[in-house]
Amino acid sequence: MASQRRIEVDSSAIRSVGYQPDVGVLEIEFKGSGLYRYYGVPKAVYRRLLTAESIGGFVNTRIKPVYPHSKVTPR
């Protein structure tokens, strides 16, 4: 799976996020720990992420403990 386009976000912990609605894959680029993919994420959850008061807090409570993920290894 190729990396998708991500948008920069205003967060102290997260650099950018991207979403592939056809497969429900959310990519999150963390400042300091790299790029991760989260699987089976509904589009509504992605939308809520973008409008969250704290994007990092949303990821920690609503994404990380719920959706399976993998770290994307740089080539």
VOLUMVEX-738760 format. One record per residue: residue in three letters; chain; x, z, y of N, C-alpha, C, CB in turn; residue number from 0. Coordinates in steps of 0.2 Angstrom, whole numbers. Each point is the difference from the previous one (the first is absolute). Glycine has a CB too. Layout:
! VOLUMVEX-738760
<pt residu="ALA" chaine="A" n_u="X" n_w="Z" n_v="Y" ca_u="X" ca_w="Z" ca_v="Y" c_u="X" c_w="Z" c_v="Y" cb_u="X" cb_w="Z" cb_v="Y" num="NUM"/>
...
! end
This chain:
! VOLUMVEX-738760
<pt residu="MET" chaine="A" n_u="4" n_w="0" n_v="-6" ca_u="-4" ca_w="0" ca_v="6" c_u="4" c_w="0" c_v="6" cb_u="-9" cb_w="6" cb_v="-6" num="0"/>
<pt residu="ALA" chaine="A" n_u="9" n_w="-11" n_v="10" ca_u="3" ca_w="0" ca_v="7" c_u="-2" c_w="5" c_v="5" cb_u="2" cb_w="-12" cb_v="-3" num="1"/>
<pt residu="SER" chaine="A" n_u="3" n_w="14" n_v="7" ca_u="-2" ca_w="4" ca_v="5" c_u="-5" c_w="-3" c_v="5" cb_u="12" cb_w="6" cb_v="-1" num="2"/>
<pt residu="GLN" chaine="A" n_u="-16" n_w="-2" n_v="4" ca_u="-5" ca_w="-3" ca_v="4" c_u="2" c_w="2" c_v="7" cb_u="-9" cb_w="1" cb_v="-9" num="3"/>
<pt residu="ARG" chaine="A" n_u="5" n_w="-5" n_v="14" ca_u="1" ca_w="2" ca_v="7" c_u="-3" c_w="7" c_v="1" cb_u="0" cb_w="-13" cb_v="3" num="4"/>
<pt residu="ARG" chaine="A" n_u="4" n_w="16" n_v="1" ca_u="-2" ca_w="7" ca_v="2" c_u="0" c_w="0" c_v="8" cb_u="5" cb_w="5" cb_v="-11" num="5"/>
<pt residu="ILE" chaine="A" n_u="-9" n_w="0" n_v="13" ca_u="-1" ca_w="1" ca_v="7" c_u="3" c_w="7" c_v="2" cb_u="-10" cb_w="-7" cb_v="1" num="6"/>
<pt residu="GLU" chaine="A" n_u="14" n_w="7" n_v="4" ca_u="3" ca_w="7" ca_v="2" c_u="-6" c_w="4" c_v="3" cb_u="11" cb_w="-5" cb_v="3" num="7"/>
<pt residu="VAL" chaine="A" n_u="-10" n_w="12" n_v="-5" ca_u="-5" ca_w="5" ca_v="2" c_u="4" c_w="6" c_v="4" cb_u="-7" cb_w="-3" cb_v="-10" num="8"/>
<pt residu="ASP" chaine="A" n_u="3" n_w="6" n_v="14" ca_u="2" ca_w="6" ca_v="4" c_u="0" c_w="6" c_v="-5" cb_u="-4" cb_w="-5" cb_v="11" num="9"/>
<pt residu="SER" chaine="A" n_u="10" n_w="6" n_v="-14" ca_u="1" ca_w="6" ca_v="-4" c_u="7" c_w="3" c_v="0" cb_u="-10" cb_w="-5" cb_v="-7" num="10"/>
<pt residu="SER" chaine="A" n_u="11" n_w="11" n_v="6" ca_u="7" ca_w="3" ca_v="0" c_u="3" c_w="-1" c_v="-7" cb_u="-3" cb_w="8" cb_v="9" num="11"/>
<pt residu="ALA" chaine="A" n_u="-1" n_w="-9" n_v="-14" ca_u="2" ca_w="-1" ca_v="-7" c_u="-1" c_w="-7" c_v="-3" cb_u="-3" cb_w="12" cb_v="-1" num="12"/>
<pt residu="ILE" chaine="A" n_u="-1" n_w="-16" n_v="4" ca_u="-1" ca_w="-7" ca_v="-3" c_u="1" c_w="-5" c_v="5" cb_u="-9" cb_w="5" cb_v="-7" num="13"/>
<pt residu="ARG" chaine="A" n_u="13" n_w="-10" n_v="5" ca_u="2" ca_w="-6" ca_v="4" c_u="-6" c_w="-5" c_v="0" cb_u="13" cb_w="2" cb_v="-2" num="14"/>
<pt residu="SER" chaine="A" n_u="-15" n_w="-4" n_v="-4" ca_u="-5" ca_w="-6" ca_v="0" c_u="-4" c_w="1" c_v="-6" cb_u="8" cb_w="-7" cb_v="6" num="15"/>
<pt residu="VAL" chaine="A" n_u="-14" n_w="3" n_v="-6" ca_u="-5" ca_w="0" ca_v="-5" c_u="-2" c_w="-7" c_v="-1" cb_u="-4" cb_w="12" cb_v="2" num="16"/>
<pt residu="GLY" chaine="A" n_u="2" n_w="-14" n_v="-8" ca_u="-3" ca_w="-7" ca_v="-2" c_u="-5" c_w="1" c_v="-5" cb_u="11" cb_w="-6" cb_v="4" num="17"/>
<pt residu="TYR" chaine="A" n_u="-15" n_w="1" n_v="-5" ca_u="-5" ca_w="1" ca_v="-5" c_u="-2" c_w="-7" c_v="-2" cb_u="-5" cb_w="10" cb_v="5" num="18"/>
<pt residu="GLN" chaine="A" n_u="4" n_w="-11" n_v="-12" ca_u="-2" ca_w="-6" ca_v="-3" c_u="-7" c_w="2" c_v="-3" cb_u="12" cb_w="-4" cb_v="-3" num="19"/>
<pt residu="PRO" chaine="A" n_u="-18" n_w="2" n_v="7" ca_u="-6" ca_w="1" ca_v="-3" c_u="-2" c_w="-3" c_v="-6" cb_u="-3" cb_w="1" cb_v="12" num="20"/>
<pt residu="ASP" chaine="A" n_u="5" n_w="-7" n_v="-14" ca_u="-2" ca_w="-3" ca_v="-6" c_u="2" c_w="4" c_v="-6" cb_u="1" cb_w="-11" cb_v="6" num="21"/>
<pt residu="VAL" chaine="A" n_u="5" n_w="15" n_v="-6" ca_u="2" ca_w="4" ca_v="-5" c_u="0" c_w="8" c_v="1" cb_u="7" cb_w="-10" cb_v="-3" num="22"/>
<pt residu="GLY" chaine="A" n_u="-9" n_w="12" n_v="9" ca_u="0" ca_w="7" ca_v="2" c_u="7" c_w="3" c_v="0" cb_u="-11" cb_w="0" cb_v="-5" num="23"/>
<pt residu="VAL" chaine="A" n_u="16" n_w="-3" n_v="7" ca_u="7" ca_w="3" ca_v="0" c_u="1" c_w="1" c_v="8" cb_u="4" cb_w="-6" cb_v="-10" num="24"/>
<pt residu="LEU" chaine="A" n_u="-2" n_w="13" n_v="11" ca_u="2" ca_w="2" ca_v="6" c_u="8" c_w="1" c_v="0" cb_u="-12" cb_w="6" cb_v="2" num="25"/>
<pt residu="GLU" chaine="A" n_u="15" n_w="-9" n_v="3" ca_u="7" ca_w="1" ca_v="0" c_u="1" c_w="5" c_v="6" cb_u="3" cb_w="-11" cb_v="-5" num="26"/>
<pt residu="ILE" chaine="A" n_u="2" n_w="16" n_v="4" ca_u="1" ca_w="5" ca_v="6" c_u="8" c_w="0" c_v="0" cb_u="-11" cb_w="7" cb_v="-2" num="27"/>
<pt residu="GLU" chaine="A" n_u="14" n_w="-8" n_v="8" ca_u="7" ca_w="0" ca_v="1" c_u="1" c_w="7" c_v="4" cb_u="2" cb_w="-13" cb_v="0" num="28"/>
<pt residu="PHE" chaine="A" n_u="1" n_w="18" n_v="-4" ca_u="2" ca_w="6" ca_v="3" c_u="6" c_w="0" c_v="4" cb_u="-6" cb_w="6" cb_v="-9" num="29"/>
<pt residu="LYS" chaine="A" n_u="7" n_w="-2" n_v="14" ca_u="6" ca_w="0" ca_v="4" c_u="5" c_w="5" c_v="-4" cb_u="-6" cb_w="-2" cb_v="11" num="30"/>
<pt residu="GLY" chaine="A" n_u="10" n_w="-1" n_v="-15" ca_u="5" ca_w="4" ca_v="-3" c_u="0" c_w="0" c_v="-8" cb_u="-1" cb_w="7" cb_v="10" num="31"/>
<pt residu="SER" chaine="A" n_u="-5" n_w="-9" n_v="-12" ca_u="0" ca_w="0" ca_v="-8" c_u="-2" c_w="-6" c_v="-3" cb_u="-3" cb_w="12" cb_v="1" num="32"/>
<pt residu="GLY" chaine="A" n_u="2" n_w="-17" n_v="3" ca_u="-1" ca_w="-7" ca_v="-2" c_u="-7" c_w="-2" c_v="-1" cb_u="10" cb_w="2" cb_v="-6" num="33"/>
<pt residu="LEU" chaine="A" n_u="-11" n_w="-7" n_v="2" ca_u="-7" ca_w="-4" ca_v="0" c_u="-3" c_w="2" c_v="-7" cb_u="4" cb_w="-10" cb_v="7" num="34"/>
<pt residu="TYR" chaine="A" n_u="-11" n_w="11" n_v="-6" ca_u="-3" ca_w="2" ca_v="-6" c_u="-7" c_w="-4" c_v="0" cb_u="5" cb_w="11" cb_v="0" num="35"/>
<pt residu="ARG" chaine="A" n_u="-7" n_w="-13" n_v="-7" ca_u="-7" ca_w="-3" ca_v="-1" c_u="-4" c_w="5" c_v="-3" cb_u="5" cb_w="-12" cb_v="-1" num="36"/>
<pt residu="TYR" chaine="A" n_u="-11" n_w="12" n_v="4" ca_u="-6" ca_w="4" ca_v="-3" c_u="-5" c_w="-5" c_v="-3" cb_u="2" cb_w="10" cb_v="8" num="37"/>
<pt residu="TYR" chaine="A" n_u="-5" n_w="-9" n_v="-14" ca_u="-4" ca_w="-4" ca_v="-3" c_u="-7" c_w="2" c_v="-1" cb_u="10" cb_w="-4" cb_v="-6" num="38"/>
<pt residu="GLY" chaine="A" n_u="-15" n_w="-1" n_v="7" ca_u="-7" ca_w="2" ca_v="-1" c_u="-3" c_w="3" c_v="6" cb_u="2" cb_w="2" cb_v="-12" num="39"/>
<pt residu="VAL" chaine="A" n_u="1" n_w="-3" n_v="18" ca_u="-2" ca_w="3" ca_v="6" c_u="-6" c_w="-4" c_v="3" cb_u="12" cb_w="4" cb_v="2" num="40"/>
<pt residu="PRO" chaine="A" n_u="-18" n_w="-2" n_v="-1" ca_u="-5" ca_w="-3" ca_v="3" c_u="1" c_w="-2" c_v="7" cb_u="-8" cb_w="6" cb_v="-8" num="41"/>
<pt residu="LYS" chaine="A" n_u="5" n_w="-12" n_v="10" ca_u="1" ca_w="-2" ca_v="7" c_u="-2" c_w="5" c_v="5" cb_u="-2" cb_w="-12" cb_v="-4" num="42"/>
<pt residu="ALA" chaine="A" n_u="-4" n_w="16" n_v="3" ca_u="-2" ca_w="5" ca_v="4" c_u="5" c_w="6" c_v="1" cb_u="-12" cb_w="-3" cb_v="-4" num="43"/>
<pt residu="VAL" chaine="A" n_u="16" n_w="4" n_v="-1" ca_u="5" ca_w="5" ca_v="1" c_u="6" c_w="-2" c_v="4" cb_u="-3" cb_w="4" cb_v="-11" num="44"/>
<pt residu="TYR" chaine="A" n_u="5" n_w="-11" n_v="11" ca_u="5" ca_w="-3" ca_v="4" c_u="-3" c_w="1" c_v="7" cb_u="4" cb_w="-8" cb_v="-9" num="45"/>
<pt residu="ARG" chaine="A" n_u="-10" n_w="6" n_v="10" ca_u="-3" ca_w="0" ca_v="7" c_u="1" c_w="7" c_v="3" cb_u="-8" cb_w="-10" cb_v="-3" num="46"/>
<pt residu="ARG" chaine="A" n_u="6" n_w="15" n_v="-1" ca_u="0" ca_w="7" ca_v="2" c_u="7" c_w="2" c_v="2" cb_u="-10" cb_w="3" cb_v="-7" num="47"/>
<pt residu="LEU" chaine="A" n_u="15" n_w="-5" n_v="3" ca_u="7" ca_w="1" ca_v="1" c_u="2" c_w="-2" c_v="7" cb_u="2" cb_w="-1" cb_v="-12" num="48"/>
<pt residu="LEU" chaine="A" n_u="-4" n_w="-5" n_v="14" ca_u="2" ca_w="-3" ca_v="6" c_u="-3" c_w="4" c_v="6" cb_u="1" cb_w="-11" cb_v="-5" num="49"/>
<pt residu="THR" chaine="A" n_u="-7" n_w="14" n_v="4" ca_u="-3" ca_w="4" ca_v="6" c_u="1" c_w="7" c_v="-1" cb_u="-8" cb_w="-9" cb_v="1" num="50"/>
<pt residu="ALA" chaine="A" n_u="12" n_w="11" n_v="-5" ca_u="1" ca_w="8" ca_v="-1" c_u="3" c_w="3" c_v="6" cb_u="1" cb_w="-2" cb_v="-13" num="51"/>
<pt residu="GLU" chaine="A" n_u="-3" n_w="8" n_v="14" ca_u="4" ca_w="3" ca_v="6" c_u="7" c_w="1" c_v="-2" cb_u="-11" cb_w="6" cb_v="3" num="52"/>
<pt residu="SER" chaine="A" n_u="13" n_w="-4" n_v="-9" ca_u="6" ca_w="1" ca_v="-3" c_u="1" c_w="-5" c_v="-6" cb_u="1" cb_w="12" cb_v="5" num="53"/>
<pt residu="ILE" chaine="A" n_u="3" n_w="-17" n_v="-4" ca_u="1" ca_w="-5" ca_v="-6" c_u="4" c_w="3" c_v="-5" cb_u="-1" cb_w="-9" cb_v="8" num="54"/>
<pt residu="GLY" chaine="A" n_u="6" n_w="13" n_v="-6" ca_u="4" ca_w="4" ca_v="-6" c_u="-4" c_w="5" c_v="-3" cb_u="10" cb_w="-2" cb_v="7" num="55"/>
<pt residu="GLY" chaine="A" n_u="-14" n_w="5" n_v="-4" ca_u="-5" ca_w="5" ca_v="-3" c_u="-5" c_w="-3" c_v="-4" cb_u="2" cb_w="7" cb_v="10" num="56"/>
<pt residu="PHE" chaine="A" n_u="-5" n_w="-13" n_v="-8" ca_u="-4" ca_w="-3" ca_v="-5" c_u="3" c_w="-3" c_v="-6" cb_u="-6" cb_w="-3" cb_v="10" num="57"/>
<pt residu="VAL" chaine="A" n_u="12" n_w="1" n_v="-9" ca_u="4" ca_w="-3" ca_v="-6" c_u="1" c_w="6" c_v="-5" cb_u="5" cb_w="-9" cb_v="7" num="58"/>
<pt residu="ASN" chaine="A" n_u="-3" n_w="15" n_v="-4" ca_u="2" ca_w="6" ca_v="-5" c_u="-7" c_w="3" c_v="-3" cb_u="10" cb_w="2" cb_v="8" num="59"/>
<pt residu="THR" chaine="A" n_u="-15" n_w="-3" n_v="-5" ca_u="-6" ca_w="3" ca_v="-3" c_u="-5" c_w="-4" c_v="-3" cb_u="1" cb_w="8" cb_v="8" num="60"/>
<pt residu="ARG" chaine="A" n_u="-1" n_w="-15" n_v="-6" ca_u="-5" ca_w="-4" ca_v="-3" c_u="3" c_w="-6" c_v="-3" cb_u="-7" cb_w="3" cb_v="9" num="61"/>
<pt residu="ILE" chaine="A" n_u="13" n_w="-4" n_v="-9" ca_u="3" ca_w="-6" ca_v="-4" c_u="5" c_w="2" c_v="-5" cb_u="-1" cb_w="-6" cb_v="10" num="62"/>
<pt residu="LYS" chaine="A" n_u="6" n_w="10" n_v="-9" ca_u="5" ca_w="2" ca_v="-5" c_u="-3" c_w="4" c_v="-6" cb_u="8" cb_w="1" cb_v="9" num="63"/>
<pt residu="PRO" chaine="A" n_u="-13" n_w="4" n_v="-8" ca_u="-2" ca_w="3" ca_v="-6" c_u="-6" c_w="-4" c_v="-4" cb_u="3" cb_w="11" cb_v="6" num="64"/>
<pt residu="VAL" chaine="A" n_u="-5" n_w="-16" n_v="-3" ca_u="-6" ca_w="-4" ca_v="-3" c_u="2" c_w="-6" c_v="-4" cb_u="-7" cb_w="5" cb_v="9" num="65"/>
<pt residu="TYR" chaine="A" n_u="12" n_w="-9" n_v="-6" ca_u="1" ca_w="-7" ca_v="-2" c_u="7" c_w="0" c_v="-4" cb_u="-7" cb_w="-5" cb_v="9" num="66"/>
<pt residu="PRO" chaine="A" n_u="7" n_w="1" n_v="-14" ca_u="7" ca_w="-1" ca_v="-4" c_u="4" c_w="-4" c_v="5" cb_u="-5" cb_w="1" cb_v="-12" num="67"/>
<pt residu="HIS" chaine="A" n_u="12" n_w="0" n_v="11" ca_u="5" ca_w="-3" ca_v="5" c_u="6" c_w="-2" c_v="-4" cb_u="-5" cb_w="6" cb_v="10" num="68"/>
<pt residu="SER" chaine="A" n_u="9" n_w="-10" n_v="-6" ca_u="7" ca_w="-2" ca_v="-2" c_u="4" c_w="-1" c_v="6" cb_u="-4" cb_w="-5" cb_v="-11" num="69"/>
<pt residu="LYS" chaine="A" n_u="10" n_w="6" n_v="10" ca_u="5" ca_w="-1" ca_v="5" c_u="2" c_w="-7" c_v="0" cb_u="4" cb_w="12" cb_v="0" num="70"/>
<pt residu="VAL" chaine="A" n_u="-3" n_w="-16" n_v="5" ca_u="2" ca_w="-6" ca_v="1" c_u="8" c_w="0" c_v="1" cb_u="-11" cb_w="-5" cb_v="4" num="71"/>
<pt residu="THR" chaine="A" n_u="14" n_w="2" n_v="-9" ca_u="8" ca_w="0" ca_v="0" c_u="2" c_w="-6" c_v="4" cb_u="0" cb_w="6" cb_v="-11" num="72"/>
<pt residu="PRO" chaine="A" n_u="4" n_w="-5" n_v="16" ca_u="3" ca_w="-6" ca_v="4" c_u="4" c_w="-4" c_v="-5" cb_u="0" cb_w="7" cb_v="10" num="73"/>
<pt residu="ARG" chaine="A" n_u="0" n_w="-14" n_v="-8" ca_u="3" ca_w="-5" ca_v="-4" c_u="8" c_w="0" c_v="2" cb_u="-11" cb_w="-7" cb_v="-2" num="74"/>
! end
